[in-house]
C-alpha cells in the first residue's frame, strides 16, 4: 500500500531527523517504501509550487514510476550494502515505455518537467548514501520523440492490437509518431490537434482489477437503511480526519471515503458491516466517478488511503475481517489513482494543454 503525500511528508520529516544519526554508518536494510516515500516527499516539498497542479500531478506519477523502475533495474544492488549507480537515461526511457495506462495528455504535460525530474534525482543522489546517477546531456527533442512513440504504441494497444507483431511487420507506429510531430525550427513540438483527433473516441486501457466482479447484495437496503449508512459514513470520515495527524487527511480524501459509503449503499446494497474487497473493487471500477469528482491534488497514493480508513473502521469494530479485505485490495490503490488522473486529464482541452506546457 502506497501512502498519500501528506502521510509521506510526515514520515519524511521524521526520517530526515534520523538520517543525522546515520552518517558514516553501514547502510540500513533497504526498505522500498521508505526510500520511495522519502524521495516523493522531498519532491513535493521542493517542487509542488513550481508548476501548475495538473503538471505537478503528472510529474509526481512519473517520478513514482521512475523510482520503481530504478529499483527494479538494480534490485540486487539496492538490497545489498553497496551504493547503487543508476543509469538514469535507461530508467527514464523504460518508465515511459511502461506507461501503458495513461491518457495522451500525460506525456505532453511531462515535457516541461522531465529535465527537472532528472536534475532532482541527480541532486538527491549526490547526498544520498543509497544511490547516485549516471546520465548524459538532456536533449528535449530526443525525449519528445520517445513520448510520441509511446503515445503511438498506446494508441494501437488501446485498440487491442498486438503491438509486438505490429512493430515487426510494419512501420505503423513510427509513421504515427511522425504524424504527432510539429517542427518548430530546431525545436520539436507536439501536433496537439492531430493527437487529439487520433485518440478521439478511444478509451485508455487500464489493467484488469482483481475481484471487481461483485453483484448487488440481496435483499436490497431500504431507503431508510441507505440514509443511515450515508449518515454513518459522514460521522466516521469526520472522526477519521479529526483523529489523524493534522493535515494528513485531505478534503479530497474525505470526499472519496464518503463516496465509498454512499455508493456501496446505493449501487451494491451494502452497509459497512457487509463490505468486502470484491464489493469495494467493483464500486471503484464501475461507479466511483458517479459519486466522486477528483481534483489535481495529491492523487498519487490516494487509493492506498482506503486501506488505512478500513483499518480505522476495523479498530472501531465497524468492519469485519480487515486482513482479508486488505489482501484483496492490493491492486485497487494504483487502479484508482491512475483512473482519477486519466479522468482529469481527459477533461483538458487542447488549449488547456498548450497553456500548461508554455515556458514561463
N, C-alpha and C positions, 0 to 999 in steps of 0.2 A: 504493500500500500504506500502510495506516494502522498506525502502531506501537502497541504496548500502552502502558499508562500508565507502567510503570517506566522504559522507554526514553525516554518523553517527559519524565519528570521530570528525568532526567539531562540531556537536551537543554535543558530549561528553565533549569536551573542554569547551564549554560554560556552560554546566550543572555542570561540576566539579567546576567551579568558583562559581556558585550559591549555591552549597552544603555547602560552607564555611559559608554561612549566614543562614543556616537552622539547624545547630546543636542545639540539645536540644529543638527543637520546635516540635509542633504537625506535624505528617506526612501529607504531601500534598496529595490531592486526587490521587488515583492510576491511572497512565497513562501507559498502557501496552507498547506502542511504545517507550515511554521514558525509561521505565525500561529495556526492552529487548535491545533497541539500546545502552544504557549505557554499559550493560554487553558485548554485541557484540564488541563494540568499544574498551573496556578495553582488551578483549581477543586478538583482532587484534594487539593492540599496544604492548602488553606484550609477545605475542606468535608467531607472524607471521614469524619471522626469526628463530624460534626454530625447524621448521620441513620443509621437502620438500614441494613444493607448492601443490602437489596432496594430501598429507596427511593433510596439513593445511585446504584445502577446505573441505575435508570430516569431519574434526573436527569442522569446522565452521558451516556446515549444521547440524551436530548432536547437537552442542551447541544451535543453534537457536530452533531446535525442542524440546530440553530438557527444555529450558526456558518456551516455550509454555505449555509443559506438567506440569511443576512445578506450573504455574499459574492456569491451568485448574483444577488440583487436589486440589488446595487450594484457589479457586476463592473467596469465601465469606470472607476468612481471608485476602487475598491480598487487597480486596476492602474495608476493614474496617480500623480502626486506629491501629490495633494490629500488632505486629511484628510476622511474619509467621515463623514457624519452619518446613522446608521441609524435608520429608523422601526421601533423595536423591537416595538411592538404588531403591526404588519403582519407582521413577520418571524416572530413567535411564532405568530400565527394560521396563517400559511402552513405553518409547520413541523408544527403539529398536524394540519392538513388532509392533509398529505402523508404522515402516519404510517399508511400503509395496510397495514403488515405486522406490527402489534403486537397482542398479547393485550389484552383489555379492561382487565385489571388495571393495565397500564402507565399508562393515563390517570388512573386513580384514585390511583395512587401518586404521580403528579406534583403532586397538589393541595397537599401541604404544602411543596413546594419551588419552585413556579413563581414566586412572588414573589421568593424568594431568588436564583433564576437571573437574573431581570430586574435585581435590585439588584446582583448580582455583575457583570454585563456593563456596567451603568451606571457602577459604581465603577471598573472596569478602563478604561472609555472615558475617564474623567476624566484619567487619567495617560498614556493611550496616544497616541502621535503619529499613529497609523494611523486611529483611528475615535473617534467619540463617539456618543451615542444621544439620540433624541427619543422621549419616551413620555408617557403620561398616568397619572393616579392609578390604582393597581391595584384592580380590583373582582373579588373572588374569585367572586362569583356569575356574573359575565359569563364568566369563564374556565371555570367548571364547565359552563356552557351550551355553550360551544364544544366541550368534551371530550365531553359527552353526544351532541352532534350528530355528532362524528367517530366515536364508537362506533356510533351508529345507521347511519351511512354504511358503515362497515366491515362491519357485520352483513349488509347486503344485498350488499356486494361479495364477502364470503366465500361467499355462496350463488351467486355467478356472475351476479348480476343487473346490468343496465345502469343504473348509478346516475344518470347524467345524464338518461336517459329517465324514470326513476322520479321524479326531482325535478321534471321539467317536467310530469308527468302526474298526480301525486298528492301527498298530504301525508303519505305513509307514513313518511318519515324524520323529519319534525317530530313526528308522532304518537308515534313510538318514543322520541325523545329526551325527550319529556314523560313517557313511561312510566318512564324511568330516573330521574326526579326524585322526591325525597322532601323536602318542605318542612319546615323546622325553624325556625319563627318567621321572622326576617328572613334567615336563612341557608339556602341550598340545599344539600342533601346528595344523595348517590347512593343510590338504592334498590338495594343490592348484591344482595339476594336475587333481585329481578326481573331484574337484569342477568345474573346467573349462570344463571338459568333460561332466559333468551332465547338465550344463547350456548351452552347445553349441547349437546354433540354436534357443534358446528361447529369446523372446523379453520381456523386462521389461514392465509390465502393468502400465501405468500412469492413473491417474483419468481422467474421461471424462472432456473435456474442453467445457464449455458452449459457445454457439454462433459460434462454429467453423464449420459452415456449409454453408459458403458463396460460391457463384459461380462467375466466372469471369464476370465482367461487360460488357455490350454491349451498344454502339458499342465499339470495341476494340480500344485502343490507337494506334496511328500511331507510326512508328519507331521514327519520329521526336519528338512526344509528350513524348515518353518514355525517350529519351535522355534529354529532357528539365526537366523532373521530377527528373532524376538522378542528373543532374547538380544543380537543386534547392535544392535537399536533401543535397548535399555536402556543399553548401553555408550555409544552415540552421544549419547543425550539427556543422560546424566550428564556426558559430556565437554563438550557444548554449554553446560550450565549452569556448569560449573567454569571454562570459558574465557571466559565472558561477564562483563561488568561485574557486580559483586556486586549481587544483588537484582533484576537485570533479568529473569531467567528464573524465574518463579514456580513453585510446586509444581503449580498448576493447568495451567500451560503444559506442564510436563514430562509430566503425565498425558495431556494431549491428544496430544502428539507420540509418546508410547509407544503410545497407542491407534491412531495412524496406522500404525505398523509392524505391530502385531498384526492390526488389522482388514484392511489391504490384503493381508496374507498369507493370512488365513483366509477372507475373503469374496471377494476378487478374485484370489487366487492369484498375487500379485505380490510379489517381493522388491524391495529398494530399487533395484537396478540396472534394474528394469523399470518403475519409476514413471513415469507421465505425468500431465499436467494433467487429462486425462479420467478416469483412474483415481482420482485424489485427489478431484476434484469429485464423482464418483459415490459414493465412500465417504462424503464429508461429507453428501451429500443423503440417502443411503439407510441407512447403517449406523452413523454416528458415535456416536449415543447408546446403541447396544448395547454400546459399549466405553468410553464416557467420560461421567461424570456431572459437569456443570458446577456451580459454586457461585457465589454472588453475590460475586464479587471480580474487578475489572478485566476484565470481559467485553468491553467496548467496545475494539476494536483487537486482541483476542486472535487472531482469524482471520488477521490480517496477519503474525503471527509464524511461520506455516507457511512463508511465503516466505523469511523470514530463516533459518529452520532448513534449508531446501533449499539456500540459498546456502552455509551451513556444510558441508553434505554434499557440495556440488559442490567446495568447496575441498579436501575430503578425498578427492576422486575417487570418492565413493560413489554419486553420481547423475550422469547424463549429460544434456546439452542443457538446462542450467538456464534459459537465456534463453527457450527455447520453453515450458518449464513455467511460468515467471513470467508470460509473456504470456497463457497460457491459464487463469491462476488469478485474473484481475482481479476477478471477482465473488465469489469464494469467501470472502474475508475478511468482507465485510458479511453475506453469507448465513449464515455460521457464527455470527457474533456475535449476530444477531437470532434465529436459530433457538435458540441456547442461552438467550438472555434469555427467549424465549417459553416454552421448556420449563420453566424455573424458575418463571416467573410462573404458568403453568398448574397448578403444584403447590400454589399458595397457596389456602387455603380462604377463605370469606367472613370467618370470624373472624380469620384471619391478616391479611387486608387491613384490616379495621376496626382492629385493633391497631396496624398500621403507620402508619395515617394519623391516629391520635389526636394531638391537640395535647398536647405535653409541658409 
